[in-house]
Amino acid sequence: MTFKKIYILLLLLVFSFSGRASMVLLPMDDTSQQNHLKAYGITYWALDKGLKANWLLNYRGGSFLLPDANDVRRECQIRGVSFEVLSDSEANNILEEISSPSQNMENVLLEKAPKIAVYTPPGKKPWDDAVTLVLTYAEIPFTAIYDEEVLSDGLLLYDWLHLHHEDFSGQYGKFFGAYRNAPWYIEQKKDSEALAAKLGYNKVSEEKLAVALKIRNFVVGGGFMFAMCSATDSFDIALSAEGVDICEPMFDGDASSPNYQSKIDYNKSLAFKDFILERNPVVYEFSDIDTTNKRNILPDNDYFTLMEYSAKWDPIPSMLCQNHTQLVKGFMGQTTAFAADKVKSNVLVMGEQKQTGEARYIHGTKGKGMFTFYGGHDPEDYQHRVGDAPTVLDLHPNSPGYRLILNNVLFPAARKKKLKT
């Protein structure tokens, strides 16, 4: 072989390697991705396999950039996730665009799949809880835990914790008025009392407070906590009522503390302040934190707006708000939304119903950790009621409301030095 032929062959090899596909892009904009929810599952799967991933904040709806491999492509094809294969130069061009000071974008490295726990009672069906439902749909593994695990310091094994629609105040979800004679309510009360006694507590409210304190300590120690619907305000109410009996006799067998409202300590709560508790046991409400009974808006007009942040300077809220739309369809729950004047000043309102002024999606820090509260029950079931049919996420693979949940799931995977608070 002549020197000229060898030279040409070497040039061909160089060009071949320089133009080879080296990255897989999971686009997350509104037109390119056929299954936004499962794209989060692919990213988690890659992290769990020991691969690194890049979360491209504000680039095409918060796209993910993964190393190219046959396994990655095959997994995308199996799960029905749209992907684009990029050459080295194409990937570098995107990263250069994102790094430009003129662009409100940022590249965040995701390093390790977070260990996920869902605080949920045994026997609950997945569709009873939106987070459990979407984790299952996205094929993101999680461990269901409950009071025994929490009280025995089981949270130390996890990075991220979701609170199922729990009532931490010991009032059984304030279902007494409508469901006191329903078999499921009677059984729930019986089971809760038996568990509290087994764990050494005289009352369910005392046991739930102990659980809430353990969860608070998990956050203070550096954990990430996410809650929806009644687990948000009832959690804060339980913390603020430490040492005060706010339960009426039908809940715990004895009278509540006299004038208990005056004994509430707002300094102990994470997100809310100055709230007034609902004393009537037959009213399906915990306090005036929730705006469900004050709302005057038609379902067709019920949308909330995600705030826009500087991706380079505020990567935390930017990550949590990544979406293919800033306008998200509203949905109700026992706790639908939060009264703006009840949200503490150091807590960030990331989603707001502009017409009513309600806070729908909030985030804050406590100690070394962080928490996110999301109002409403099911992002794709406007007014989910007890006994309603389950939501089928195959019908909602591009749900903006469910994307917000999954943003929180991947959030702990981010390289910590990128997270400025």
C-alpha positions in Angstrom: 0.0 0.0 0.0 1.4 3.4 -1.0 2.0 6.2 1.4 -0.8 8.2 -0.4 -3.3 5.5 0.2 -2.4 5.1 3.8 -2.7 8.9 4.3 -6.2 8.9 2.7 -7.3 5.9 4.8 -6.2 7.7 8.0 -8.1 10.8 7.0 -11.2 8.7 6.4 -10.8 7.2 9.9 -10.4 10.6 11.5 -13.5 12.0 9.8 -15.4 8.8 10.7 -14.6 9.1 14.4 -15.1 12.8 14.6 -18.6 12.5 13.1 -19.7 9.4 14.9 -22.8 9.5 17.0 -21.9 9.9 20.6 -24.9 11.3 22.4 -28.7 10.6 22.6 -31.0 13.5 23.1 -34.4 13.0 24.6 -36.2 16.2 23.4 -38.8 17.5 25.9 -40.5 20.2 23.9 -44.2 20.1 23.0 -43.9 18.7 19.4 -41.0 16.2 19.4 -41.5 14.0 22.4 -44.2 11.3 22.2 -44.0 10.3 25.8 -42.6 12.9 28.2 -43.3 10.9 31.3 -41.4 7.8 30.2 -38.5 10.0 29.2 -37.9 10.6 32.8 -37.9 6.9 33.4 -35.3 6.4 30.7 -33.1 9.1 32.3 -33.5 7.4 35.7 -32.7 4.0 34.1 -29.5 5.4 32.6 -28.4 6.8 35.9 -29.2 3.5 37.6 -26.9 1.8 35.1 -24.0 4.0 36.1 -24.2 6.4 33.2 -24.2 10.2 33.6 -26.9 12.4 32.1 -27.2 16.1 31.3 -30.4 18.0 32.1 -30.5 20.8 29.6 -32.6 23.4 31.4 -34.8 25.5 29.2 -33.5 23.8 26.1 -36.4 22.4 24.2 -38.6 22.0 27.2 -35.8 20.7 29.5 -34.3 18.0 27.4 -32.0 15.2 28.6 -28.7 14.3 27.0 -27.4 10.7 27.5 -24.4 8.8 26.2 -25.1 6.9 23.0 -25.3 3.2 23.5 -27.3 0.4 21.9 -28.9 -0.3 25.2 -30.1 3.3 25.5 -31.6 3.4 22.1 -33.2 0.0 22.6 -34.7 1.1 25.9 -36.1 4.2 24.3 -37.7 2.1 21.5 -39.2 -0.4 23.9 -40.7 2.4 26.1 -41.9 4.5 23.2 -39.7 7.5 24.0 -38.6 9.8 21.2 -34.9 10.3 20.8 -32.4 11.9 18.5 -28.9 10.6 17.9 -26.3 13.4 17.8 -22.7 13.5 16.6 -19.9 14.9 18.8 -20.0 18.2 17.0 -23.8 18.5 17.2 -23.8 17.8 20.9 -21.0 20.3 21.5 -22.9 23.0 19.5 -25.9 22.5 21.8 -23.8 22.7 24.9 -22.0 25.8 23.6 -25.4 27.5 22.9 -26.6 26.6 26.4 -23.4 28.0 28.0 -23.7 31.4 26.3 -24.4 34.2 28.8 -27.1 35.5 26.5 -29.2 32.3 26.8 -31.4 31.6 29.7 -30.3 28.0 29.7 -28.1 25.8 31.8 -26.5 22.3 31.6 -26.9 20.4 34.9 -25.1 17.1 35.3 -27.1 14.2 36.8 -24.8 11.8 38.5 -26.6 9.2 40.5 -30.1 7.7 40.6 -31.7 8.8 43.9 -33.1 6.2 46.2 -36.9 6.8 46.4 -39.3 6.1 49.1 -43.1 6.6 49.1 -44.8 7.0 52.4 -48.0 5.2 51.9 -50.3 2.9 54.0 -50.1 -0.8 53.2 -52.7 -2.0 50.8 -53.2 1.3 49.0 -53.7 0.9 45.2 -51.3 2.7 43.0 -54.0 4.9 41.4 -54.9 6.3 44.8 -51.9 8.5 44.6 -50.6 10.4 41.6 -46.9 10.1 42.5 -47.1 6.3 43.0 -49.1 6.1 39.7 -46.6 8.1 37.7 -43.5 6.4 39.2 -45.0 3.1 38.2 -45.9 4.3 34.7 -42.4 5.8 34.1 -40.8 2.6 35.5 -38.9 4.4 38.2 -38.3 2.0 41.1 -39.4 3.0 44.6 -39.9 1.5 48.0 -43.2 1.9 49.9 -42.7 2.6 53.6 -45.0 3.6 56.4 -44.9 4.5 60.1 -42.9 1.6 61.4 -40.1 2.2 58.9 -40.1 5.9 59.5 -40.0 5.6 63.3 -37.1 3.1 63.1 -35.0 5.6 61.1 -35.6 3.8 57.8 -35.5 7.2 56.0 -31.7 7.2 56.3 -31.7 4.8 53.4 -33.3 7.2 51.0 -32.6 10.5 49.1 -36.2 11.4 48.2 -39.5 10.9 50.0 -43.0 11.4 48.8 -45.9 11.7 51.3 -49.0 10.0 50.2 -52.3 11.8 50.8 -51.9 11.4 54.6 -53.5 13.2 57.5 -50.7 13.9 59.9 -53.1 15.7 62.3 -54.8 12.4 63.5 -58.3 13.4 62.2 -58.5 10.6 59.6 -58.6 13.0 56.7 -61.6 14.9 58.1 -63.9 12.3 56.4 -66.0 11.9 59.5 -68.9 14.1 58.2 -69.5 12.2 55.0 -68.1 8.7 55.6 -68.2 7.9 59.3 -70.4 4.9 58.6 -68.5 3.7 55.5 -66.8 0.3 56.1 -63.5 1.6 54.7 -63.5 4.6 57.1 -64.3 2.3 60.1 -61.5 -0.1 59.0 -59.0 2.7 58.5 -59.7 4.1 62.0 -59.4 0.7 63.5 -56.1 -0.1 61.7 -54.6 3.3 62.6 -55.4 2.9 66.3 -54.0 -0.6 66.3 -50.8 0.6 64.7 -50.4 3.5 67.1 -50.8 1.1 70.1 -48.4 -1.4 68.6 -45.8 1.4 68.3 -46.3 2.5 71.9 -48.6 5.5 71.5 -51.9 6.3 73.2 -53.4 8.2 70.3 -53.1 8.2 66.5 -52.4 11.9 66.6 -49.4 11.4 68.9 -48.1 8.7 66.6 -48.6 10.8 63.5 -46.8 13.7 65.1 -43.8 11.4 65.9 -43.8 10.4 62.2 -44.0 14.0 61.1 -41.0 15.0 63.3 -38.9 12.1 61.9 -39.8 13.3 58.4 -38.9 16.9 59.3 -35.5 15.7 60.6 -35.0 13.8 57.4 -35.4 17.1 55.5 -33.2 19.0 58.0 -30.5 16.4 57.5 -30.4 16.9 53.8 -33.3 14.9 52.4 -35.7 15.9 49.6 -39.4 15.7 50.5 -42.3 16.1 48.2 -46.0 16.1 49.1 -49.3 16.6 47.4 -52.9 17.4 48.5 -53.7 16.9 52.2 -50.2 15.7 53.0 -49.0 19.3 52.6 -51.1 21.3 55.0 -51.8 18.5 57.5 -48.1 17.9 57.8 -47.4 21.6 58.7 -50.5 21.7 61.0 -49.2 18.6 62.9 -45.8 20.2 63.4 -47.2 23.5 64.5 -49.6 21.8 67.0 -46.8 19.8 68.8 -47.9 19.3 72.4 -51.5 20.6 71.7 -54.6 18.4 71.3 -56.5 19.7 68.3 -58.6 16.5 67.8 -62.2 16.3 68.9 -63.6 13.3 70.8 -64.8 11.4 67.7 -61.2 11.2 66.6 -59.2 10.5 69.7 -61.7 9.8 72.5 -61.2 12.9 74.6 -61.7 16.7 74.3 -59.4 19.0 72.5 -57.2 21.5 74.3 -59.1 24.6 75.4 -58.5 27.5 73.0 -56.0 25.4 71.1 -55.8 27.9 68.2 -53.9 30.4 70.4 -51.3 27.6 71.1 -50.3 26.9 67.5 -46.6 27.7 66.9 -46.1 28.7 63.3 -42.3 28.7 63.8 -42.5 24.9 63.8 -44.1 24.6 60.4 -42.2 24.4 57.1 -44.2 26.4 54.6 -47.3 28.0 56.2 -48.0 30.8 58.7 -50.9 32.5 60.4 -53.5 29.8 59.5 -56.7 29.2 61.4 -57.7 25.6 62.0 -61.2 24.3 61.1 -62.7 23.3 64.4 -65.9 21.7 63.1 -65.3 17.9 62.9 -67.9 17.4 60.1 -66.3 20.0 57.8 -64.1 18.5 55.2 -61.2 20.9 55.7 -58.2 21.3 58.0 -57.6 25.1 57.9 -57.8 28.2 55.8 -54.5 27.3 54.2 -56.5 25.5 51.5 -58.6 27.5 49.1 -61.0 24.7 47.9 -64.1 26.1 49.4 -63.3 29.7 48.5 -62.7 29.2 44.8 -64.9 30.8 42.2 -63.5 29.7 38.9 -64.9 27.5 36.1 -63.0 24.2 35.3 -62.3 25.4 31.7 -60.6 28.5 33.0 -58.6 26.8 35.8 -55.0 27.0 34.8 -51.9 27.9 36.8 -48.7 29.5 35.5 -45.2 28.3 36.1 -42.8 31.0 37.1 -39.7 31.6 34.9 -36.3 31.7 36.5 -32.7 32.3 35.5 -31.4 28.8 34.8 -27.8 29.9 35.4 -28.4 31.7 38.7 -31.5 29.8 40.0 -31.1 26.2 38.8 -33.2 24.7 41.6 -36.6 26.3 40.7 -35.6 26.1 37.1 -35.3 22.3 37.4 -38.5 22.0 39.3 -40.4 24.0 36.7 -39.1 22.4 33.5 -42.0 21.8 31.1 -43.1 22.1 27.6 -45.7 24.7 28.6 -45.8 27.4 31.3 -49.6 27.1 31.6 -50.7 23.9 33.4 -54.3 22.7 33.7 -55.6 23.0 37.3 -57.0 20.1 39.3 -58.7 19.8 42.7 -58.2 17.8 45.8 -58.9 18.0 49.5 -56.2 20.6 49.5 -56.4 22.2 46.1 -54.2 25.2 46.4 -52.7 27.4 49.1 -53.8 30.9 50.2 -51.0 33.2 49.2 -51.0 35.1 52.4 -50.5 31.9 54.4 -47.2 31.0 52.6 -44.1 32.0 54.5 -42.0 34.7 52.9 -38.9 32.4 52.6 -40.9 29.9 50.6 -40.9 30.2 46.8 -44.1 30.2 44.9 -43.3 28.4 41.6 -46.8 28.0 40.3 -49.6 30.5 40.7 -53.3 30.7 39.6 -53.2 34.2 38.3 -57.0 34.7 38.4 -57.5 33.7 42.0 -54.0 34.5 43.4 -53.6 31.0 44.7 -50.2 29.3 45.2 -50.3 25.9 43.5 -46.7 24.7 43.6 -44.2 25.9 46.3 -40.7 25.1 47.3 -38.5 25.8 50.4 -35.5 24.7 52.3 -35.1 23.5 55.9 -31.7 22.9 57.3 -29.7 21.0 54.7 -32.7 19.7 52.8 -35.6 20.8 50.7 -39.3 20.3 50.3 -41.9 20.9 47.6 -45.6 21.1 48.1 -48.0 20.6 45.2 -51.7 21.3 45.6 -54.4 19.0 44.2 -54.9 15.2 43.9 -54.5 14.1 40.3 -53.2 16.3 37.5 -55.4 14.5 34.9 -58.6 14.1 36.9 -60.0 17.5 37.7 -62.2 16.5 40.6 -61.2 13.1 41.8 -63.6 11.6 44.3 -63.5 8.6 46.6 -64.2 5.5 44.5 -63.6 7.1 41.1 -62.0 5.1 38.4 -58.2 5.2 38.2 -56.4 7.5 35.8 -54.9 5.7 32.8 -51.6 7.5 32.1 -51.3 5.8 28.7 -53.9 8.4 27.8 -51.8 11.3 29.2 -48.2 10.6 28.3 -47.4 14.3 27.8 -49.1 15.6 30.9 -47.5 18.9 32.1 -49.0 18.4 35.6 -47.4 15.0 36.0 -44.1 16.3 34.6 -43.8 18.6 37.7 -43.9 15.5 39.9 -41.1 13.8 37.9 -39.0 17.0 37.9 -38.9 16.6 41.7 -38.0 12.9 41.4 -34.8 13.6 39.3 -33.9 16.7 41.2 -31.7 14.9 43.8 -29.6 13.4 41.1 -28.1 16.8 40.2 -24.5 17.5 41.0 -24.7 19.3 44.3 -22.2 22.0 43.6 -24.6 23.2 40.8 -27.4 23.7 43.3 -27.1 27.3 44.7 -29.6 28.2 47.4 
